[in-house]
Structures are given as C-alpha cells and as structure tokens.
Amino acid sequence: MIFDKLINYLKLDKQEFSFQFNSHPNYPSALAFSDTLNFMGVKNDAYELDKEYWDELPEEFIAIVDNSFSLVKKSGASYSVYSEKAKTLNKEELHQKSTDFVLLFEKSENAESKVAFNFTPLLYVVFAIITVYSFFTQNLYEAFFNVLSLAGVYISMEIFNQKFGATSTVIGSICGDTSAKQVTNSCDKIIKQDKTSILGLKFSDFSLIYFAGLAILGLFLPATAYIVKGFTLVSILAIGYSLYIQAFVEKAFCRVCLLIISILIGQLILSIFFFQNTPLSIGMLLLTVVLWILVFSAVLYFSNILSQKESLQKSNAKNLRFKRNYELFKSQLLENEKIEFQDTETFSLGNEDAKLRLSIVSNPYCGFCKDGHKIMEGLLEKYPDDISVQIRFNYSPERADEKYTKLLSAFKHIYDHKSQKEFLKSVEDWFETRDENKIVSLSGSSAPEDLTSFVEMTKDNNSSGLNFTPIFILNGHQFPDKYDRDDIWFFVDELMEDEDFQQENVQELKNSLS
C-alpha cells in the first residue's frame, strides 16, 4: 500500500511507518494501520460508520478511499483526499469510493519529533550555489550546460531513491497516474524491470554517476571542454540503448527516460557546437579519472548500503510480524510459572480493581531500571483506569546503606501522604538526578519510616527467584525473556481485552482479599 501524501501530511517518518506497518502481525488490515499510527504518536479511534453520519465527522479524518488509507479534509462542499496522491472529490464521489471505515485521530506533540532529517533543502542550496557560480563565472552556454547536468542529477536521484521503495512526486507527475487497469505505468515498467547489472548497479544508476560527474567537470569549463565533449559523444550509445529497450523490448515509452534523453541531446548539441577545443593536459585527465572513480564508488557504496538495509528491513518485518503475534506472546508469557505475591498493596498505583496488573521488580540504584520505570509510567499515563501497577523495590536492611534507607523512607512518606502523581514524579526525579537529598526534600520529612513491608516484599521476590532487576510481572507471569520490555506496547491492548487472561487476575484479587 502506498499513502505518501497521508504520511507526509501527518509529518511522520515514512520509512519507520512502513517498517512498523509491514511488521504488524495483522498487516495490511485496518487494525495494523491504527496500531502503527498509535505507535508513531498519532492517537486514533476506528469506527464502522454509515455514510449518513459522515456529515457529523470532524474536518479531518482517515478513511479507506479507492482501497487505500487516505486522509480526508473537508473543504466547503468538496473533500481533499491525501493518499498516494492528492485529489479532490465531491461528497457523492467520496461516499461511492469509500468503505464505512473511519478513523478519527489526534496528533500528539511527539509525533513530529520522529520525522527523519530531510536532505532535500540542502541539495537545493548546493544546486543554487552551482547555478549562481556558473552564470557569474562562465559563458551562457557553459552555464546552461551545468543547469542541464543538475537537472539530470536531480531526476537520476529520484529514480535512484525509487529503487529502494521511495516514491517521487516529480517522477509521478512526469509519468502520470497508474490507470485502474494497470498495475504499473510505463516508467515503472522500464525503470523497475531494468535487467542491467554491473557490480549491482542498474542502467539508471549510471545516469546518476554520469550527471554527477559532468556537474563537477562543468564547473571547470572551458578547461575541461575536451573531456566533457568526449563524454557527451559517448552518451549517444546510452541514448540508443535506452530507445531500443523502450521501443523493441518493453514496447512502452517512459516519459522520464525520454526527459533524460532530451537532457543528454541538449548537452551533446551544446558541447559540439559551442564548446571550444582546449588542449588536453595529463593533469586534467588524471583528475577526471579520479573524479569518476570517486563518484562511481560513492554511488556503488550507497546502493549496496541501501540494498542491505532494504533486505534487512524486509527480513526484520517478517520476523517481527511473527514475533508480535499476540497468541505467540501469550503462550510464551504463560509458559512461566505463575507467581503469587503476598504483598500486592505496597507502592500500588493505578486502578486497584483493574484486571491487568503489572509488577516491576526494581532497585533505585539499578542503571537499567530507569527505562523499565519509564515504560511503567507511560502505561499508567495511557491506561490510568485499565491497569494496576506495583513497584517492588528490593530492600534488605543488612545490606542497605544509610542513603538507601533514607531514600526508601522518603519514597514511602511521599506515597503515604501525597498523590500518586507526586509519588511517580519523585521516582522519575530520582532516576534523572540520583540525588537522595532532593527526594528527601520533596517528601518534606527526614524521619525514618517503617520499612518492614519492603523487607517482606524482598523476601517474597527472592523466594520467587526474582533476584535481578528490572523484571516485569504481568498478572503473576514473568515477562518472556525472548521479548524486549518495550514490546509490551504491542500487546497491552489485547491483554486488556483477553478475558481468559484477565480472569486469572480477578481470581488472584479474590484470593488476596479472602
């Protein structure tokens, strides 16, 4: 599925979104799409809504239009639809082309922070500098030649990126939309089915090498005129080969290929009729050889790196799709023998009647525990009414020093006399600053507290074999070692909806109260 305009509008990292979406166990379903948006920081709710109620929808929503997830924006009597491309539909057309699926979203502040750095503006700056330099230091023909080289570089880079799954608005505009009866347009047919392979490089990759080299050599005109003219003459072979493939092999003409051919012909005419023949020096020839080797090596390097990355992502997506299967996760979770804690009240947070209970065995001085607490705090923030959490700090008076005793006393005082929010904030502050005095100051008391409950809780942890930290316990079952703790985000919704799994916790609560 392609929904570039939608992803761009939401300002999400396209590669990250595609990877997470493709690796979802329910790909390519609406559930997978919704979960991926949630993961990327775009909170959303899905509905099956009859068209008669669509007038009540907000100004922006996501629907399935023409079998593609699309952002729909109301604009007067018409609707702007963003998916693979942007288009405008009237109300009747939208209803006719859409399913009843509607997804309402709320973009969070951190969604934009996941957008990858965009190098396009930097590329435009480089192009602008070269263009200005050419027109101010060279004659009109040489400057125009350099502009054509830059145009060739830009188009070739767009084609190069397409090879690795990216889509280009420019290429799409040149080649036109794919019709309903076509799987690919003529450009896709020519470019993507290119069978040329030299050290892993396609014929289109050599276009990038060629124009990048000429763009650099063109800066030294007229000194490099003889060499440039030689390369433009050699391009006749490339023009003939491309036309032969299009006309007789694929029997389809690619508009973007014809545009590149036009650029090559334009440069050929300029070099033959308007460039002077300057003496060819050995130094300039060596410089040219080194330049082409460097450009070729750079394109080959990035092509191999991106190919490996694409292959790895596809492999990881398949593995993660399997790993993120809820039934598989549940089976791994239930393989661990159930742990019955005696104390489920100390440092208990969230909804005490929740059917999903998370316990985190932790230690304030454990470096790895900080991330575990962040996950726990995030779950409490997102599901305040649906989850119960207990922080189980290990504490033994025989081994604990005065600082730890003072810290734990401060935590207990905050928990007993202040709100859960203040208690969580104090734990967060501790893992950020590791300053015992600050936590004591937040508690407002330096008096020692009764820490017997922590001593008993530690014995409880040790008797259950929970000697290391941090450890997550879900409804009495230790979080599977095969999964990262962050993976809990992929399963928490289903855990809360799984009545069989929840029933265990209900029974546990009854036993603890009896």
Wavefront OBJ file of the C-alpha trace (Angstrom):
o trace
v 0.000 0.000 0.000
v 1.201 3.497 -0.851
v -0.042 6.520 1.074
v 2.799 9.018 0.779
v 0.623 12.128 0.900
v -1.064 10.889 4.061
v 2.253 10.160 5.796
v 3.736 13.470 4.672
v 0.698 15.386 5.880
v 0.928 13.788 9.314
v 4.680 14.565 9.279
v 5.682 11.016 10.110
v 8.879 9.211 9.205
v 7.840 7.275 6.111
v 10.461 4.546 6.442
v 9.689 3.988 10.119
v 5.942 3.960 9.463
v 6.269 1.484 6.584
v 8.519 -0.768 8.649
v 6.177 -0.807 11.650
v 3.084 -1.250 9.451
v 4.589 -4.093 7.410
v 5.837 -5.881 10.532
v 2.452 -5.820 12.261
v 1.040 -9.359 12.609
v -2.289 -8.203 11.126
v -0.759 -6.387 8.132
v -2.312 -4.936 5.976
v -5.526 -4.623 7.992
v -7.144 -1.506 9.429
v -6.078 -2.715 12.884
v -2.443 -2.773 11.755
v -2.783 0.732 10.340
v -4.418 2.050 13.512
v -1.845 0.403 15.781
v 1.005 1.819 13.706
v -0.393 5.332 13.963
v -0.662 4.884 17.728
v 2.918 3.662 17.867
v 4.081 6.699 15.873
v 2.357 9.080 18.290
v -0.921 9.659 16.448
v -3.719 8.632 18.804
v -6.761 7.349 16.957
v -10.072 5.519 17.227
v -11.620 3.391 14.478
v -15.322 3.172 13.625
v -17.621 1.495 11.117
v -19.869 4.432 10.289
v -22.728 4.605 7.795
v -22.360 7.369 5.223
v -25.434 9.174 6.525
v -23.439 10.115 9.625
v -20.326 11.307 7.798
v -21.525 14.915 7.821
v -21.011 14.883 11.586
v -17.346 13.909 11.287
v -14.606 16.441 12.134
v -12.826 18.462 9.462
v -10.081 15.835 9.149
v -10.386 12.067 9.342
v -8.913 8.942 7.777
v -10.941 6.658 5.533
v -10.337 3.884 3.017
v -10.749 5.547 -0.379
v -10.138 3.515 -3.543
v -8.830 0.665 -1.368
v -6.155 2.874 0.184
v -5.899 4.504 3.605
v -6.437 8.210 2.947
v -6.580 11.450 4.871
v -9.830 13.268 4.105
v -10.163 17.012 4.676
v -13.436 18.851 4.326
v -13.176 21.940 2.163
v -16.573 23.505 1.679
v -18.701 21.233 -0.477
v -15.696 19.202 -1.616
v -13.172 16.928 0.077
v -9.401 16.885 -0.323
v -8.126 13.308 -0.231
v -4.470 12.522 0.530
v -3.173 9.029 -0.136
v -0.622 8.125 -2.792
v -1.500 11.433 -4.405
v -3.663 14.410 -3.508
v -7.043 14.700 -5.197
v -10.364 16.452 -4.723
v -13.722 14.662 -4.623
v -17.261 15.818 -4.102
v -19.468 14.274 -1.446
v -21.081 11.712 -3.749
v -17.742 10.590 -5.201
v -16.231 10.233 -1.739
v -19.131 8.124 -0.477
v -19.059 5.968 -3.583
v -15.311 5.288 -3.444
v -15.071 4.768 0.332
v -15.867 1.957 2.715
v -17.655 2.613 6.014
v -14.335 2.521 7.874
v -13.479 5.826 9.556
v -10.505 6.578 11.756
v -10.505 9.705 13.919
v -7.080 10.823 15.023
v -5.449 13.204 17.427
v -1.861 14.042 16.688
v 0.357 14.195 19.762
v 3.231 16.620 20.203
v 5.951 13.993 19.896
v 4.780 12.729 16.510
v 6.753 15.336 14.585
v 9.908 14.540 16.532
v 10.102 11.177 14.775
v 10.444 12.715 11.324
v 13.802 11.919 9.766
v 16.131 14.714 8.638
v 15.254 15.969 5.168
v 18.292 16.492 2.957
v 16.302 17.991 0.076
v 16.728 21.655 1.166
v 20.490 21.113 1.452
v 20.522 19.669 -2.059
v 18.646 22.706 -3.355
v 21.211 25.007 -1.729
v 24.072 23.159 -3.453
v 22.250 23.350 -6.777
v 21.643 27.071 -6.282
v 25.315 27.734 -5.485
v 26.467 25.846 -8.588
v 23.918 27.662 -10.761
v 24.891 31.119 -9.477
v 28.587 30.303 -9.843
v 28.063 29.096 -13.417
v 26.171 32.175 -14.611
v 28.603 34.602 -12.981
v 31.899 32.980 -13.990
v 31.142 31.171 -17.264
v 29.547 31.993 -20.574
v 25.861 31.373 -21.202
v 26.339 28.035 -22.983
v 28.579 26.617 -20.265
v 26.184 27.786 -17.551
v 23.207 26.263 -19.356
v 25.174 23.018 -19.741
v 25.688 22.927 -15.961
v 21.991 23.557 -15.341
v 21.170 20.565 -17.548
v 23.663 18.472 -15.555
v 21.953 19.471 -12.304
v 18.561 18.595 -13.775
v 19.972 15.203 -14.732
v 21.381 14.702 -11.225
v 18.049 15.557 -9.627
v 15.966 13.256 -11.831
v 18.533 10.460 -11.520
v 18.493 10.764 -7.727
v 14.711 10.494 -7.720
v 14.958 7.312 -9.803
v 17.748 6.019 -7.539
v 15.572 6.520 -4.461
v 12.623 4.814 -6.148
v 14.729 1.697 -6.481
v 14.597 1.367 -2.691
v 10.879 1.852 -2.233
v 10.651 5.646 -2.089
v 8.132 7.429 -4.260
v 8.704 10.693 -6.056
v 6.111 13.366 -6.655
v 8.229 14.678 -9.529
v 8.537 11.298 -11.245
v 4.864 10.615 -10.597
v 3.886 13.932 -12.175
v 6.023 13.279 -15.243
v 4.919 9.687 -15.744
v 1.267 10.209 -14.865
v -1.066 8.160 -12.699
v -1.450 4.434 -12.979
v -4.793 3.602 -14.516
v -7.224 1.246 -12.859
v -6.403 -1.456 -15.396
v -2.645 -1.146 -14.955
v -0.523 -2.447 -12.134
v 2.393 -0.225 -13.164
v 2.806 2.705 -15.528
v 5.321 2.820 -18.371
v 8.015 4.425 -16.200
v 7.730 1.680 -13.593
v 7.851 -0.919 -16.321
v 11.086 0.452 -17.777
v 12.883 1.523 -14.597
v 11.920 -1.206 -12.137
v 12.359 -4.027 -14.632
v 15.810 -2.855 -15.694
v 17.804 -6.065 -16.100
v 21.191 -4.348 -16.413
v 23.515 -5.184 -13.534
v 27.157 -4.148 -13.306
v 28.524 -4.674 -9.801
v 24.935 -4.452 -8.625
v 24.275 -1.128 -10.374
v 21.374 -0.698 -12.768
v 21.405 1.267 -16.011
v 19.554 4.094 -14.248
v 22.299 4.245 -11.589
v 24.867 5.056 -14.259
v 22.714 8.033 -15.178
v 23.334 9.415 -11.678
v 27.073 8.715 -11.959
v 27.226 10.347 -15.389
v 25.386 13.550 -14.487
v 27.123 13.921 -11.107
v 30.494 13.659 -12.826
v 29.524 16.151 -15.524
v 28.150 18.570 -12.913
v 31.590 18.678 -11.286
v 33.574 18.776 -14.533
v 31.296 21.526 -15.809
v 32.494 23.822 -13.032
v 35.956 23.840 -14.629
v 34.821 24.738 -18.133
v 36.319 25.701 -20.539
v 39.418 23.858 -19.243
v 37.512 20.552 -19.279
v 35.680 21.179 -22.573
v 37.564 18.463 -24.478
v 36.800 15.827 -21.824
v 33.164 16.911 -21.460
v 32.697 16.733 -25.210
v 34.071 13.198 -25.197
v 31.583 12.077 -22.553
v 28.638 13.650 -24.361
v 29.628 11.785 -27.527
v 29.722 8.515 -25.572
v 26.213 9.287 -24.293
v 24.948 8.589 -27.826
v 25.408 4.889 -27.040
v 23.279 5.234 -23.895
v 20.598 7.108 -25.836
v 20.472 4.404 -28.493
v 20.379 1.604 -25.914
v 17.566 3.248 -23.948
v 15.451 3.876 -27.043
v 15.993 0.286 -28.196
v 14.851 -1.131 -24.832
v 11.773 1.081 -24.778
v 10.736 0.597 -28.398
v 11.565 -3.043 -29.077
v 11.972 -4.868 -25.745
v 9.431 -3.372 -23.343
v 7.361 -1.769 -26.134
v 6.494 1.150 -23.904
v 7.971 4.629 -23.715
v 8.991 6.020 -20.348
v 8.438 9.768 -20.090
v 11.135 10.328 -17.507
v 13.580 8.307 -19.633
v 12.712 10.469 -22.630
v 13.295 13.556 -20.487
v 16.774 12.315 -19.573
v 17.435 11.574 -23.244
v 16.391 15.145 -24.060
v 18.891 16.443 -21.497
v 21.629 14.271 -22.994
v 20.842 15.510 -26.503
v 20.811 19.116 -25.282
v 24.233 18.695 -23.690
v 25.520 16.942 -26.808
v 24.467 19.875 -29.004
v 25.960 22.443 -26.628
v 29.292 20.636 -26.356
v 29.708 20.029 -30.105
v 28.676 23.437 -31.417
v 29.518 25.868 -28.615
v 32.478 24.454 -26.666
v 35.991 25.259 -27.803
v 38.562 22.504 -28.110
v 41.072 23.186 -25.367
v 44.366 21.292 -25.059
v 44.043 18.100 -23.014
v 46.547 18.038 -20.157
v 47.686 14.913 -18.356
v 46.790 16.512 -15.030
v 43.217 17.206 -16.101
v 42.891 13.674 -17.462
v 44.097 12.170 -14.177
v 41.731 14.452 -12.255
v 38.858 13.220 -14.415
v 39.749 9.570 -13.840
v 39.948 10.103 -10.075
v 36.657 12.015 -10.125
v 34.757 9.277 -11.950
v 36.224 6.600 -9.695
v 35.093 8.554 -6.626
v 31.599 9.204 -7.988
v 31.228 5.591 -9.118
v 32.434 4.307 -5.742
v 30.085 6.629 -3.855
v 27.022 5.549 -5.837
v 28.041 1.893 -5.563
v 28.573 2.258 -1.808
v 25.211 3.893 -1.150
v 23.470 1.448 -3.460
v 24.894 -1.514 -1.546
v 24.147 0.057 1.835
v 20.546 0.836 0.898
v 20.096 -2.608 -0.670
v 21.308 -4.272 2.516
v 19.102 -2.006 4.613
v 16.068 -2.777 2.469
v 16.770 -6.504 2.628
v 17.280 -6.338 6.392
v 14.069 -4.376 6.887
v 12.079 -6.903 4.869
v 13.590 -9.742 6.861
v 13.002 -7.951 10.164
v 9.446 -7.126 9.168
v 8.711 -10.810 8.590
v 10.361 -11.766 11.877
v 8.597 -9.049 13.835
v 5.254 -9.871 12.267
v 5.695 -13.357 13.676
v 7.079 -12.149 16.998
v 4.295 -9.601 17.507
v 1.617 -12.215 17.154
v -0.406 -11.944 20.349
v -1.142 -15.650 20.694
v 2.573 -16.415 20.425
v 3.384 -13.786 23.052
v 0.665 -15.074 25.346
v 1.907 -18.652 25.049
v 5.436 -17.532 25.940
v 4.111 -15.481 28.853
v 2.046 -18.323 30.291
v 4.966 -20.747 29.979
v 6.457 -19.062 33.037
v 5.103 -20.439 36.286
v 2.642 -18.112 37.964
v 3.979 -16.121 40.898
v 1.716 -15.461 43.876
v 2.825 -12.329 45.729
v 1.829 -11.979 49.380
v 2.018 -8.183 49.334
v 0.201 -6.523 46.456
v -0.528 -3.219 48.215
v 2.844 -1.561 48.895
v 3.595 1.085 46.261
v 0.495 0.047 44.328
v -0.582 2.539 41.651
v -3.343 2.944 39.088
v -6.745 1.319 39.341
v -6.609 -1.287 42.098
v -9.622 -3.061 40.547
v -8.037 -3.319 37.098
v -7.931 -6.760 35.525
v -4.436 -6.202 34.147
v -1.763 -5.950 36.816
v 1.870 -5.105 36.158
v 4.525 -5.550 38.825
v 8.039 -4.229 38.326
v 10.787 -5.690 40.496
v 13.265 -2.863 40.728
v 16.071 -1.189 42.614
v 16.645 2.586 42.754
v 20.365 2.083 42.168
v 19.906 -0.179 39.145
v 21.007 1.612 35.976
v 18.749 -0.439 33.691
v 15.682 0.157 35.869
v 15.242 3.715 34.623
v 13.916 2.531 31.249
v 11.655 -0.013 32.929
v 10.103 2.710 35.075
v 9.586 4.904 32.012
v 7.592 2.126 30.378
v 5.577 1.645 33.556
v 4.868 5.383 33.835
v 3.870 5.520 30.169
v 1.406 2.663 30.632
v -0.131 4.348 33.664
v -0.444 7.608 31.771
v -2.103 5.994 28.758
v -4.296 3.500 30.629
v -4.981 5.088 34.047
v -8.277 3.226 34.524
v -7.345 -0.093 32.944
v -4.109 -1.084 34.608
v -2.746 -1.580 38.100
v 0.974 -1.277 38.791
v 3.088 -2.215 41.779
v 6.679 -1.082 42.241
v 8.558 -3.763 44.156
v 11.837 -2.258 45.363
v 14.252 -4.829 46.764
v 15.481 -3.845 50.237
v 17.483 -5.738 52.861
v 18.475 -3.744 55.979
v 21.575 -5.904 56.443
v 22.957 -4.896 53.053
v 21.400 -1.461 52.559
v 23.427 1.609 53.484
v 22.111 4.711 55.198
v 21.489 6.533 51.913
v 19.242 3.788 50.542
v 17.306 3.576 53.806
v 16.815 7.341 53.786
v 15.748 7.287 50.125
v 13.227 4.492 50.601
v 11.826 6.217 53.695
v 11.356 9.379 51.643
v 9.567 7.443 48.888
v 7.282 5.796 51.446
v 6.446 9.125 53.062
v 5.553 10.636 49.681
v 3.446 7.591 48.773
v 1.576 7.632 52.107
v 0.961 11.376 52.351
v 0.843 12.716 48.805
v -0.851 11.914 45.499
v 0.142 9.112 43.137
v 1.176 11.735 40.608
v 3.598 13.311 43.083
v 4.951 9.897 44.022
v 5.583 8.981 40.382
v 7.214 12.363 39.830
v 9.558 11.742 42.750
v 10.576 8.344 41.320
v 11.140 9.947 37.926
v 13.215 12.724 39.507
v 15.302 10.148 41.318
v 16.232 8.258 38.168
v 17.095 11.556 36.478
v 19.190 13.100 39.264
v 20.192 10.244 41.626
v 20.066 12.833 44.416
v 18.837 11.384 47.733
v 18.647 14.820 49.343
v 16.303 16.088 46.635
v 13.873 13.212 47.221
v 14.003 13.779 50.990
v 13.280 17.443 50.340
v 10.309 16.526 48.136
v 8.948 14.273 50.867
v 9.036 17.063 53.434
v 10.231 14.686 56.139
v 13.582 13.223 57.116
v 12.123 10.941 59.778
v 12.740 7.208 59.224
v 9.736 5.177 58.103
v 8.754 1.613 58.898
v 10.253 -0.383 56.017
v 9.094 -3.809 57.171
v 6.808 -4.167 54.160
v 9.796 -3.760 51.833
v 11.793 -6.355 53.738
v 8.930 -8.839 53.397
v 8.401 -7.903 49.763
v 12.086 -8.536 49.052
v 11.848 -11.973 50.675
v 8.794 -12.577 48.503
v 10.776 -11.596 45.409
v 13.738 -13.778 46.341
v 11.597 -16.815 47.099
v 10.106 -16.470 43.613
v 13.571 -16.361 42.057
v 13.287 -12.678 41.132
v 16.844 -11.747 42.015
v 17.696 -9.464 39.116
v 16.259 -6.085 38.173
v 14.277 -4.846 36.405
v 11.715 -7.611 35.913
v 8.161 -7.173 34.633
v 5.419 -9.423 36.016
v 2.081 -9.476 34.164
v -0.781 -10.932 36.190
v 1.725 -13.068 38.039
v 3.650 -14.254 34.971
v 7.197 -13.090 34.329
v 7.613 -11.157 31.083
v 9.175 -13.529 28.493
v 12.932 -13.233 28.008
v 12.507 -13.549 24.235
v 10.866 -10.122 24.144
v 12.193 -6.664 24.901
v 10.354 -4.826 27.644
v 9.332 -2.172 25.102
v 7.395 -4.874 23.246
v 4.708 -4.714 25.910
v 3.244 -1.764 23.998
v 2.344 -4.081 21.126
v 0.297 -6.394 23.347
v -1.171 -4.314 26.154
v -4.444 -3.577 24.331
v -5.046 -7.242 23.593
v -4.059 -8.230 27.131
v -6.747 -5.910 28.454
v -9.311 -7.404 26.072
v -8.351 -11.028 26.741
v -10.986 -12.234 29.197
v -9.247 -15.568 29.785
v -6.023 -13.839 30.756
v -7.818 -11.252 32.865
v -9.786 -13.920 34.721
v -6.572 -15.104 36.318
v -6.022 -11.687 37.851
v -9.629 -11.480 39.061
v -9.183 -14.801 40.847
v -5.884 -13.596 42.281
v -7.562 -10.476 43.676
v -10.315 -12.562 45.246
v -7.749 -14.821 46.878
v -5.797 -11.868 48.255
v -8.977 -10.367 49.749
v -10.225 -13.614 51.283
l 1 2 3 4 5 6 7 8 9 10 11 12 13 14 15 16 17 18 19 20 21 22 23 24 25 26 27 28 29 30 31 32 33 34 35 36 37 38 39 40 41 42 43 44 45 46 47 48 49 50 51 52 53 54 55 56 57 58 59 60 61 62 63 64 65 66 67 68 69 70 71 72 73 74 75 76 77 78 79 80 81 82 83 84 85 86 87 88 89 90 91 92 93 94 95 96 97 98 99 100 101 102 103 104 105 106 107 108 109 110 111 112 113 114 115 116 117 118 119 120 121 122 123 124 125 126 127 128 129 130 131 132 133 134 135 136 137 138 139 140 141 142 143 144 145 146 147 148 149 150 151 152 153 154 155 156 157 158 159 160 161 162 163 164 165 166 167 168 169 170 171 172 173 174 175 176 177 178 179 180 181 182 183 184 185 186 187 188 189 190 191 192 193 194 195 196 197 198 199 200 201 202 203 204 205 206 207 208 209 210 211 212 213 214 215 216 217 218 219 220 221 222 223 224 225 226 227 228 229 230 231 232 233 234 235 236 237 238 239 240 241 242 243 244 245 246 247 248 249 250 251 252 253 254 255 256 257 258 259 260 261 262 263 264 265 266 267 268 269 270 271 272 273 274 275 276 277 278 279 280 281 282 283 284 285 286 287 288 289 290 291 292 293 294 295 296 297 298 299 300 301 302 303 304 305 306 307 308 309 310 311 312 313 314 315 316 317 318 319 320 321 322 323 324 325 326 327 328 329 330 331 332 333 334 335 336 337 338 339 340 341 342 343 344 345 346 347 348 349 350 351 352 353 354 355 356 357 358 359 360 361 362 363 364 365 366 367 368 369 370 371 372 373 374 375 376 377 378 379 380 381 382 383 384 385 386 387 388 389 390 391 392 393 394 395 396 397 398 399 400 401 402 403 404 405 406 407 408 409 410 411 412 413 414 415 416 417 418 419 420 421 422 423 424 425 426 427 428 429 430 431 432 433 434 435 436 437 438 439 440 441 442 443 444 445 446 447 448 449 450 451 452 453 454 455 456 457 458 459 460 461 462 463 464 465 466 467 468 469 470 471 472 473 474 475 476 477 478 479 480 481 482 483 484 485 486 487 488 489 490 491 492 493 494 495 496 497 498 499 500 501 502 503 504 505 506 507 508 509 510 511 512 513 514
